[in-house]
Amino acid sequence: MPKVQDPILESPKVAERFWAKFRKTEGCWEWRGSKARDGYGIFWHKGRQLSAHRLVYTLTSGPIPPGLTLDHLCRNTGCVNPSHLEPVSMRENTLRGTTGPAQNARKTQCQYGHSFDLFNTYYWHQHRICRMCRRLRRQAKE
């Protein structure tokens, strides 16, 4: 049950409606209410759309620290199990993901095996460029 009393759930009817929206299991607590297109649970209260995972985390673990967001450790956006949620920076959350930008950010070498390090990397419009590859391309044009 909740550790923190939230003004949203002060009404017993609202609290009952909220706590009935997911099923607790040993693993993920799957949200059974409304969901956004990206799979995150939505709880509607007085015409406001609230993120279910953020509300459960706040109620069971306390407030989310300022500047942090919740990362689903289980990679299931429909999960509201607070033990599967970790407050992290937005950058850390992105890097842990499976999107193209996350995969590229984890790369330590260019496609030809040159290291992305302090001396061999420069940035152009938030993209990493391999200096060695650039040098080789220029020499090939000469």
C-alpha positions in Angstrom: 0.0 0.0 0.0 1.1 3.6 -0.4 3.8 5.1 1.8 3.1 8.7 0.7 -0.4 10.3 0.8 -1.1 12.1 -2.4 -3.8 14.7 -2.6 -5.0 13.1 -5.8 -5.9 9.9 -4.0 -7.4 11.5 -0.9 -10.9 10.4 -1.9 -11.4 6.7 -1.1 -13.3 6.2 -4.4 -10.4 7.7 -6.5 -7.8 5.6 -4.5 -9.9 2.4 -5.0 -10.2 3.2 -8.7 -6.5 3.8 -9.1 -5.2 0.7 -7.2 -7.6 -1.5 -9.1 -6.0 -0.5 -12.5 -3.1 -2.9 -12.4 -2.4 -6.5 -11.4 0.4 -7.3 -9.0 2.6 -10.3 -9.9 6.1 -11.4 -8.9 7.4 -9.6 -12.0 5.8 -6.6 -13.8 2.7 -5.0 -12.5 0.9 -4.5 -15.8 -1.3 -1.4 -16.0 -4.8 -2.4 -17.2 -6.2 1.1 -17.6 -5.8 3.6 -20.4 -2.5 3.6 -22.2 -0.7 6.2 -24.4 0.4 5.2 -27.9 3.9 4.4 -26.5 2.5 2.0 -24.0 2.8 4.1 -20.8 -0.2 3.8 -18.4 -2.4 6.8 -18.0 -4.7 7.6 -15.1 -7.3 10.2 -15.7 -8.3 12.4 -12.7 -10.5 15.4 -12.9 -9.8 15.8 -16.6 -6.1 15.6 -16.1 -3.9 12.9 -17.6 -1.3 11.5 -15.1 1.5 9.0 -15.8 0.6 5.8 -13.9 4.2 4.7 -13.3 5.2 8.1 -12.0 2.1 8.2 -9.7 2.8 4.7 -8.3 6.4 5.5 -7.8 5.6 8.7 -5.9 3.0 6.9 -3.7 5.2 4.0 -2.8 8.8 5.4 -2.8 8.4 9.1 -2.4 8.9 12.0 -4.8 11.0 11.7 -8.0 14.1 13.8 -7.4 14.2 17.0 -9.4 15.9 16.8 -12.8 15.4 13.0 -12.9 13.1 10.7 -14.8 12.0 7.1 -14.2 13.7 4.3 -16.2 11.8 1.1 -16.6 14.5 -1.5 -15.7 12.2 -4.2 -17.1 11.9 -2.3 -20.5 8.1 -2.7 -20.2 6.5 0.7 -20.5 3.2 -0.7 -19.2 4.7 -1.8 -15.9 4.0 0.2 -12.8 6.0 -2.0 -10.3 8.0 0.5 -8.3 10.9 -1.9 -7.9 11.2 -1.9 -11.7 11.5 1.9 -11.8 14.8 3.8 -11.1 15.2 7.6 -11.1 18.0 8.5 -13.5 19.0 11.5 -15.7 17.3 11.8 -19.1 20.7 11.1 -20.7 21.2 7.9 -18.7 17.6 6.9 -19.6 18.3 7.5 -23.3 21.6 5.6 -23.2 20.0 2.6 -21.6 17.4 2.4 -24.4 17.3 0.5 -27.6 16.7 3.4 -30.0 19.1 4.3 -32.8 20.5 7.3 -30.9 21.1 5.2 -27.8 22.9 2.5 -29.9 25.1 5.1 -31.6 26.0 6.8 -28.3 27.3 3.5 -27.0 29.6 2.9 -29.9 33.3 3.3 -29.1 34.5 3.0 -32.7 33.5 4.2 -36.2 32.3 1.6 -38.8 35.9 1.1 -39.9 37.3 0.3 -36.4 38.8 3.7 -35.5 38.4 4.7 -31.9 36.0 7.4 -30.9 38.4 9.1 -28.4 39.5 12.6 -27.5 42.0 12.9 -30.4 40.1 11.1 -33.2 36.7 12.5 -32.7 35.1 15.8 -33.6 31.4 16.8 -33.4 29.4 18.4 -36.1 25.7 19.2 -35.4 25.7 16.7 -32.5 27.2 13.9 -34.7 30.5 12.3 -34.0 32.9 12.3 -36.9 36.0 10.1 -37.1 39.0 12.3 -37.9 40.9 9.3 -39.4 38.1 8.4 -41.9 37.7 12.1 -42.8 41.5 12.4 -43.5 41.5 9.2 -45.6 38.5 10.4 -47.6 40.2 13.7 -48.3 43.5 11.9 -49.4 41.5 9.7 -51.8 40.0 12.8 -53.5 43.5 14.3 -54.2 
